[in-house]
Amino acid sequence: VVGFIGGDAGQIEKYCQPEKKFTVSPAVPMPQEVRAYLKEKYRSQIEELAHRYGGYCRRWCEELYEEKGADSKLQVLATVKTH
């Protein structure tokens, strides 16, 4: 971002701590009822992303729905298609 707006990214640490996390919330397990609801609610969108972009989207879809397509053994490299 700094470089994009014309700043010197090499100087950023003089002014802030870009790697420092602020207001980190504790990990809380998701109730199974909520997980099941969200999986069903967003299934079509997740499947569309997996089909359109492959990569990590496909992996997430397979992990969520335990469905592996014929090309599921493809190595996950990039999320965005390059062609």
LINVEN-V168085 format. One record per helix or strand of 2 or more residues. SS is the DSSP state (a for helix, b for strand). FROM is the first residue (numbers start at 1). TO is the last residue. Records with the same first field share a line. If there is no record, write none. Layout:
# LINVEN-V168085
SS=FROM-TO  FROM-TO
This chain:
# LINVEN-V168085
a=9-14  32-41  43-53  55-65
